[in-house]
Amino acid sequence: MNLKDLIIVGIALAMDAVGVTVSIGVNPKVIRRNKIAFIMSFAIFQFLFFFLGGIGGHLFEKYITTIPNMVGGIAIAIVGILMIKEGVEDTEEDETLLLKKGMVLILGVSVSIDAFVVGFTGFNYISNALMMIGDCSIVGFITAVGPPDCAMIQFAIKIRSFKVQIN
C-alpha cells in the first residue's frame, strides 16, 4: 500500500473514533485526563486491530484460501447494521456511563473492529513485518491526531456560539 492509500484508509478508519470523541467532548462530566485516555485507547486499538487483521488475513490467504473482497464488505455491512440497530433502540442510561471502569477499553475495541476487517481483507499481502508495523503505526497515528483536531474545532464552535449569545 502506498502512502496516499494508507493515509486515506487511516482517515476512513478514524472517522468512527472522531464521532465518538466529539460525543465524549461535549460531556462536561468527562475530565481532560479521561478524554486523553479515550483518544489513546482508540489509537492503540486501531493500530493493534489493523496489525492483527493483516496477520490473520495473510495467514488465512496463505494456508486456507484466497479472500474475495466481497467477504470484507459483507462483514462491514453486518457490523454497520448492528451498530445502526443499537443506535436506534431507545435506551435511557446515565451520562456518567463514560466514567465507569473499563469503558476506555470497551470503546477502544468497538471503534476499532472495522480496522481488523480492513486489515484482514485489504492489508494481508505484506510479508515484511517491519513494513507492516510502520504502516499500522501510520493508521494509529492518524487516529490519535484526528479526534483531538475535531475536539479543538468543537471547542472553537462552542466559544463562538457563546460570544454570539453574549452579544
ROBABA-164191 format. One line per 8 residues: number of its first residue (from 1); their letters; for each residue x, y, z of N, C-alpha, C. Coordinates in steps of 0.2 Angstrom, whole numbers. Layout:
NUM> a> X/Y/Z/X/Y/Z/X/Y/Z; ...
END
This chain:
1> mnlkdlii> 4/-6/0/0/0/0/5/6/0; 3/11/-5/7/17/-5/5/22/1; 9/27/2/7/32/7/1/35/7; -1/37/1/-8/40/-1/-13/36/1; -13/30/-1/-18/25/0/-19/23/8; -13/23/11/-13/22/18/-16/28/22; -15/34/20/-17/40/23/-25/40/23; -27/38/17/-35/38/15/-38/32/20
9> vgialamd> -35/27/20/-38/21/24/-38/23/31; -32/26/34/-32/29/41/-37/34/42; -38/39/38/-43/44/39/-50/40/39; -51/36/35/-58/32/35/-59/28/41; -54/25/43/-54/21/49/-55/25/56; -52/31/55/-53/36/61/-59/40/62; -64/39/57/-70/43/57/-74/41/62; -75/34/64/-79/32/69/-76/35/76
17> avgvtvsi> -70/35/76/-66/37/83/-68/45/83; -68/48/78/-70/56/78/-77/57/81; -81/53/78/-88/53/80/-89/52/88; -86/47/90/-86/45/97/-83/51/101; -77/53/99/-73/58/103/-77/65/103; -81/66/98/-85/73/98/-90/72/104; -93/66/104/-99/65/109/-96/65/116; -90/62/117/-87/62/123/-85/69/125
25> gvnpkvir> -82/73/120/-80/80/121/-86/85/124; -92/84/122/-97/88/124/-100/86/131; -98/81/133/-100/79/140/-96/82/145; -99/87/149/-95/91/154/-92/87/160; -95/81/161/-93/77/167/-86/73/165; -84/73/159/-78/69/157/-72/74/157; -68/73/162/-62/77/163/-57/76/157; -52/80/157/-47/80/151/-43/74/151
33> rnkiafim> -41/71/157/-37/65/158/-41/59/155; -47/59/156/-51/53/153/-52/54/146; -53/60/143/-53/61/136/-47/59/133; -41/61/136/-34/59/133/-34/51/133; -36/48/138/-36/41/139/-40/37/133; -46/40/132/-50/38/126/-47/38/120; -44/44/118/-40/45/112/-35/40/111; -31/39/116/-25/35/116/-27/28/115
41> sfaifqfl> -33/26/118/-36/19/118/-38/18/110; -41/23/107/-43/22/100/-37/21/96; -32/25/97/-26/25/93/-23/18/93; -22/16/100/-18/9/101/-22/3/98; -29/4/99/-33/-2/96/-33/-2/89; -34/4/86/-33/5/78/-27/1/76; -21/3/79/-15/0/77/-15/-7/78; -17/-10/84/-17/-17/85/-22/-21/81
49> ffflggig> -28/-18/80/-33/-22/76/-31/-22/69; -28/-17/66/-26/-16/59/-20/-21/58; -16/-22/63/-10/-26/63/-12/-33/63; -16/-35/68/-19/-42/69/-23/-44/63; -27/-40/60/-31/-41/54/-26/-43/48; -21/-39/47/-16/-40/42/-13/-47/43; -11/-49/49/-8/-55/50/-13/-61/49; -19/-60/52/-24/-65/51/-26/-66/44
57> ghlfekyi> -26/-61/40/-28/-61/33/-23/-64/29; -16/-63/31/-11/-66/27/-10/-73/28; -11/-75/35/-11/-82/36/-17/-86/33; -23/-83/33/-29/-86/30/-28/-87/23; -25/-82/20/-24/-82/12/-19/-87/11; -14/-88/15/-8/-92/13/-10/-100/15; -14/-101/20/-15/-108/22/-22/-111/20; -27/-106/19/-33/-109/18/-36/-107/11
65> ttipnmvg> -37/-101/10/-39/-99/3/-39/-92/2; -39/-90/-4/-39/-83/-6/-45/-79/-4; -45/-73/-1/-51/-70/2/-54/-65/-4; -60/-66/-6/-63/-61/-10/-64/-55/-6; -64/-49/-10/-65/-43/-7/-72/-42/-4; -77/-46/-7/-84/-46/-5/-85/-48/2; -81/-53/5/-81/-55/11/-80/-49/16; -75/-45/15/-74/-39/20/-80/-34/19
73> giaiaivg> -83/-33/13/-88/-29/13/-95/-31/16; -96/-38/16/-101/-41/19/-101/-40/27; -95/-42/29/-93/-41/37/-94/-34/39; -92/-29/35/-93/-22/37/-100/-20/37; -104/-23/32/-111/-21/32/-115/-24/38; -113/-30/40/-116/-33/46/-115/-29/52; -108/-27/53/-107/-23/59/-110/-17/59; -111/-13/53/-114/-7/52/-121/-8/54
81> ilmikegv> -125/-13/51/-132/-14/53/-133/-15/60; -129/-19/63/-130/-20/70/-128/-13/74; -124/-9/72/-122/-3/76/-128/2/75; -131/2/69/-137/6/67/-143/4/72; -144/-2/72/-149/-5/76/-149/-3/83; -143/-4/86/-141/-2/93/-142/6/94; -140/10/89/-141/17/90/-148/19/90; -153/15/86/-160/17/85/-164/15/92
89> edteedet> -162/10/95/-165/7/101/-165/13/106; -171/13/109/-171/19/114/-169/16/121; -163/19/123/-161/17/130/-159/23/134; -162/23/140/-161/29/144/-156/27/150; -149/28/148/-144/27/153/-141/33/156; -138/33/161/-135/39/164/-129/41/160; -128/48/159/-122/50/155/-116/49/158; -115/47/165/-109/45/168/-107/38/166
97> lllkkgmv> -110/35/161/-108/28/159/-100/29/156; -98/34/154/-92/35/151/-86/35/157; -88/37/163/-84/37/168/-83/30/172; -86/25/170/-86/19/173/-79/15/171; -76/11/175/-70/7/174/-71/3/168; -66/3/163/-67/-2/158/-70/1/151; -73/7/152/-76/10/146/-71/12/141; -65/14/143/-60/16/139/-58/10/134
105> lilgvsvs> -57/4/137/-56/-2/133/-62/-4/129; -68/-4/132/-74/-6/128/-75/-1/122; -74/5/123/-75/10/117/-69/9/112; -63/8/115/-57/7/110/-58/1/106; -60/-5/108/-61/-11/104/-67/-10/100; -73/-7/102/-79/-6/97/-77/-1/92; -73/4/93/-72/9/87/-67/5/82; -63/0/85/-58/-2/80/-59/-9/77
113> idafvvgf> -65/-11/78/-67/-18/74/-66/-17/67; -68/-11/64/-68/-11/57/-60/-11/54; -56/-9/59/-49/-9/57/-46/-16/56; -49/-21/60/-47/-28/60/-50/-30/53; -56/-29/51/-59/-31/45/-55/-28/39; -53/-22/39/-49/-19/34/-42/-22/33; -39/-23/39/-33/-26/39/-33/-34/36; -38/-37/38/-39/-44/36/-40/-45/28
121> tgfnyisn> -44/-40/25/-46/-41/18/-41/-37/14; -39/-31/16/-35/-27/11/-28/-26/13; -26/-29/18/-19/-27/21/-15/-34/22; -17/-39/19/-15/-46/20/-9/-48/16; -7/-43/11/-2/-45/6/5/-44/9; 6/-40/14/13/-38/16/16/-44/20; 22/-45/18/26/-51/21/32/-48/25; 33/-42/25/39/-39/29/35/-36/35
129> almmigdc> 37/-39/41/34/-37/47/36/-30/49; 42/-28/48/44/-21/50/40/-16/45; 39/-17/39/35/-13/35/27/-13/37; 25/-18/39/18/-19/42/17/-15/48; 22/-15/53/21/-11/59/22/-4/57; 26/-2/52/26/5/51/20/8/48; 17/4/43/10/6/40/5/6/45; 5/1/50/-1/1/55/0/7/60
137> sivgfita> 7/9/61/8/15/65/5/21/62; 6/22/56/3/27/52/-5/28/54; -8/22/53/-15/22/54/-17/24/62; -13/21/66/-14/23/73/-13/30/75; -7/33/71/-6/40/72/-11/44/70; -14/43/64/-20/47/61/-26/47/66; -27/41/69/-32/40/74/-31/44/80; -25/45/82/-23/49/88/-23/56/87
145> vgppdcam> -22/58/80/-22/65/79/-29/68/77; -32/64/73/-39/66/71/-44/68/76; -46/64/81/-50/66/86/-49/72/90; -42/73/92/-41/79/95/-42/86/91; -40/85/84/-42/91/80/-49/92/80; -53/87/79/-60/88/79/-63/91/86; -60/89/91/-62/92/98/-60/99/98; -54/101/95/-52/108/95/-57/112/91
153> iqfaikir> -59/110/85/-64/113/81/-71/114/85; -73/108/89/-79/109/93/-78/114/98; -72/114/101/-71/119/107/-72/126/104; -69/127/98/-69/134/94/-77/136/93; -81/131/91/-88/132/89/-91/134/95; -90/131/101/-93/132/107/-91/139/109; -85/141/109/-83/148/111/-87/153/106; -87/152/100/-90/157/95/-98/157/97
161> sfkvqin> -101/152/98/-108/152/100/-109/155/106; -105/155/111/-105/158/117/-104/166/116; -100/168/112/-99/175/110/-105/178/107; -108/174/103/-114/176/99/-120/177/104; -121/173/109/-126/173/114/-125/180/119; -118/181/120/-117/187/124/-119/194/120; -117/194/114/-119/200/110/-126/200/109
END
